[in-house]
Amino acid sequence: MKRVGLVGVTGYTGMELVRVLLGHPDMRLTRVTSRKEAGRMLRDIYPFLHGMDAGEIRIAAPDSGFLAEHCDLVFLAVPHGAAMEMAAELREKGARVVDLSADFRLRNRETYESWYKQKHTRPEMLSEAVYGLPELYAREIAEADLVANPGCYPTSAILALYPALRAGLISGDDLVIDSKSGTTGAGRGASVGTLFCEVSDTFRAYNLGRHRHTPEIEQELSLAAGKDIRLSFNTHLLPINRGILTTAYARLSAGAGLEQIRSCYEEFYAHAGWVRLLPDGVLPETRWVRGTNFCDIGLVVDPRTDRLIVVSAIDNLCRGASGQAVANANLMLGLEERSGLPFAPLIP
């Protein structure tokens, strides 16, 4: 049984990590930390854990030495900026780390500092970090000591377009990605914009042209295309708790058609157990992936405009954060990638 620790248990991603790890056959959550809630039992802040073993864990203040000594791997579920020094301390003490923040996702220090408006204090670790998208980097993840868990929006967008770009079936120019997320994507901190009366019975766009996940998507899709990609990434807030629906638009390359594109996706994701390519005429819905690690993908070719339209759906908390973090940890610890994650969607 592998022992794992969790730094940052009070946010939605920390909460989701606890939920996922509860049923894991090969990992045991042995240490959870929070400066604010130190000394309390986990069941005191999450009453749904009453009667469960995890509820009896006492929350401690973060201590990298203790975590490194008593855990085989540590999850960092803290905001960007806070993770880089904690990750450095844990790595210096020999701990393996899955970081759910943005601190190690971008390979270029200047890009990080430009988009996140703060200095990166551990740039020497950027080359050590492996981008944690198992469909692309499973082998590298398995050998890594530091994995940068992808963002929720980038997970849905990259998986939607990567195969077609890599195969040259679409142009890398004039890409448009339109994504809508449930409100948990904004985090658990109180703010007027995410109050019930502000999000219920409405639908709005936000951060158009300046969302901080943009360079992460461009970074990975540039690698797929073999050239620099600049794209339009537009985000919207849905009046639901969890889920992301992404619609991506790309110009077809000469001669590319739906049959060829579908074959490309089937081959690329043939061994990717978490990606489900839906039949022709069936498009993803957020409810079909709720609470799971799946990414559902639907393909449409519009011959009138000569475009490929790709729709993808994920659960932003599970596949877009905590479930993906556990999949990465599985690989790092020599476990089967799907271990502890065979959830059926929460329907209805």
N, C-alpha and C positions, 0 to 999 in steps of 0.2 A: 504493500500500500504506500503510495507516494504522499508525502506530507506537503501541503501547500499553505501559503500565507496570503493574506489580502490586506493591502494598505489602501484605506479609503473605502469604508463599508457603508457610509451614510447616503451616497448618491444612488441614482437609479442603476448605474452599471455595477456598483458594488452589490446592491440588492439582488440584481439579476445573477451575478456570479454566485452568490450564496444559494439561490434557487437551483441553478444548474448543478452545482457541486453536491447538493443534498443527495442526489441519486447516482453519483458517479461511483462505479464499482472499483476504481483503481486509484482514486485520489481522496484524501481526507483533509478537510479544512481544519487546520490546527491553531491558527493564529489570525485574528482580525484586529485591525488598528484604526483608531480615530482619535485625534487630539481632543475634540469636543466631547466625545461620548466615552472616553476612557474610564474604566471602572464599572461600567454598566454591563449587564448581560445582553447578549444579542437579541433575546426574546423581548427585552424591555423596549427596544426601539423598533422591533419588527414582531408585533404580536402574532403574526401568522406562523411564527416558528415555535410557538408553545407546543410542548409535547414531542418536539424533535430534538435530536442530538445537537444539531447546530445551534439551537436556541440556548444551550447551556454554556456556550463559549463566552468567556468574559472578554470584553473589548479592552485592548491595551493601547497605550501611547506608542507611536511608531518607534521602533528600535532596530536599526539595520543589523546590528550585531546578533541580537536574539533571533531575528528572522533568518539570517544567513545560517546560523548554527542549527536551527530546529526545523527548517523547511527545505525541501528539495527544489522548490520553485516559488517565486513570489509574484503575485499579480499587483500591478500598480493601477488603481482606479482613482487617480487624483487629477486635478486640472493641469493643462499644459503650463509649463513654467515650474510647477512644483515637482514634477516627475524626474527631471534631468539629474538633480543632485541626489535624490533618493536612489535612482537607478545606479548612479556612479558609486555611491556608498555600498550598495548591495553587491555590485560586481567586484569591487575591490576586496570584499570579504568572501568572494567565491560563489555567491548565489546566482542562480539563473533567473531571468526576469522576463515577464511579458508586460509591456507597458501599454496601457489603453489610452494614454494621452497622445497628443500630436508631436511630442518633443523629439522623437527619433524617426518619424515617418519620412521627412524630407531629407534627401541626401545632400542638399546644398545648404550651407549655413546661412548664406545671404538671403536665399529664398525664404527660409524659415523666419528670419528676423524682419524681412520686409512685410510678410503677411501677418505674422503674429505680434509684431510691434514690441518685441523684447529681445534682449541679447541671449544668445544660446551659450550657456556657460560650459558646456561639455562637447564642443565640436569634434574633439578627437574620437568620440564614441559613435559618431554618425556612420563611419565606415564599418563599424562592428555590428551595428543593428541590421537585422534582416526584416524586410517588409513582410508582414504576416498574413499574406493571402495564400492559403494552402493550394489553391488551384494553379497558382503560378510558381510558388517557391517552396513546395513541400520538402524537397531534399535539403535546401539551405536552412529551412526552419528546424529540421531535425538535428542539425549540427550546430545550431546557434545557441549562444548564451544570453543574448538580448534580442527580443523580438518586438518590433513596433507594430502593435495591433492596428489595422487600418481603420479609418473613419467610416461611419455608417453610410453617408452618401457616396464616398468613393467606392466602397464595396459594391453597391448596386450599379454604379456607373461603369466601373472598370470591367466587371464580369459581363455587362451588357455588350460592350463594344470590342473587347480585347481580341476575340477570335477573328472577327471580320477585318480588323485593322492589321493584325499580324499576317493574315493571308492575302492582303492587298485587295480585298473585295469591295472596300469602300475607300473613299478619299479621306485623308486626314485634315483636309481643309474644310472650313465652314461647318464644323461639328457643333450641334446644339444639344445640350442635355438639360432636361426639365425634370426636377425632382420635387416630390411632396413628402413631408414627414409628419408623423404624429408628434404631439407636444412633448413627450418624454425626451425627444432629441435636444430640447433646450435645457435639459438638466433639471435638478430638483430644487434649486434655489428659488426663493420667492421673487416674482417680478410681475408687474402689472400686465405685461404682454401675454403671460401664460395663465392668468386667472381664468376660471371657468367661464365667466360672462364675457371675457375678451376673445375666447377661442371657440366657444360653442355657437353653432348656427351661423358660422362665417368661414371664409376661406381667403387667405391673403398671401401675397408674395413678400419676400424680405431679402435683404442683402444682395439684390440683383447686381451682378457684375463685380462683386467684391467678397463673395463667400470664401472663407479661409480653407475650404476643402478643394478649391479650384486647382492650386498647384500640385496637390497630391494626385488628383485625377490626371492632370497633364503629364506629370512625371512618369506614371506607369503606362499611359497610352502612347507617350513618345517612345518608350522602349518597345512597345508592340509594333509601332509604325516604322521604327528605325529612323525617325527624324523628329525634330521639335514640333510639338502640337500646341496650338493655341485654340481654345474652344470657348464657347459661351455656356456658362453653367448658371442655371437659374433655380432658385429654391422657393418653396411655398410651405405654409403651415396648415396642416389638415386638422379638423376638429375631432381627432381620434387620439387615443393614448399612445399606441405603438404601431409602427409600420412605415415603410417607405415604398412609394411607387415612383419609378423613374421611367421616363420616356426619352429615348435618345434618337436623334435624327442625323443621318449621314448620306452624302451623295454616293450613289453606286459607281463603282469602277466599270469601265466599258466591258460589256458582255456578262456582267454578274447578274444572276437571277436568284429567285427564292430557293430553288432546288439545290443549287450549288452552295448557297449560304447556309441552308439547313444542314447539309452534309458536313460543312466545315465546323459548325457548332457541335454536331453530334460527335464528330471525331475528336475535337478539342476537349470536350467535357465527358468523354467516354468513361473515364475512371474517376470523375469528380462526383462523389456520392451526394454532395450537397446542392449541386446545380441540377434543376429539373427543366429540361427543354420541353415546353408544352406543345401539344399537337397543333397543326395548322388550324387557324380559326379560333383558337382558345387563347385568351390574354390573361395575364396574371392579375390576381387581386390580393390585397394585403391580408385579408382574413385567411387565405389559404396557407400562409406561412407564419401566422401569429404564434409566438412562443417557440419557434423552431430555428434551426440553423440552415434552413433551405434558402436558396435563391431561385425563384421561378422566372423563366425567361420565355417571352413570346416574340415571334418574328413576323413582320409584315413588310412586303415590298409594294411601294406605291409607284406603278409604272407611269402614271401621269406626270409626276414630279421627279421621277428617276431617283427615288430615295429609299433607303432602308430605314425602317422604324423598328426599334427594339424596345420592348417594355420589360422591365424587371421589377420584382417585388421581393423585399426582405423584411424581417422584423428588425427594427433598428437597434433594439436592446440585446437581442440574442445573436442573430447573424451579424448585425452591424457593430457588435461590441463584445458582450460577455461570452456568448456561445462560441464565437470565433476565437476568443482568447483561450477558451478551454481546448478547442481543437488544436491550436498552436502549442499549448502546453502538453497535450497528448503526444504530439510529434517530438517535442523536445525531450520528453521523458521516456521515449521509446515505447509508447503505448499505441494502440490502434487509434487512428485519427477520429473515428466516430464514437469512441468509448465515452459513455455517459451522456450522449447527445441524441439518442434516437427518439426524439419527441414527435408525437403526432400534433398537428396544428390544433389550436384552441378554437373549436367551432361549436356553436355559432359565435 
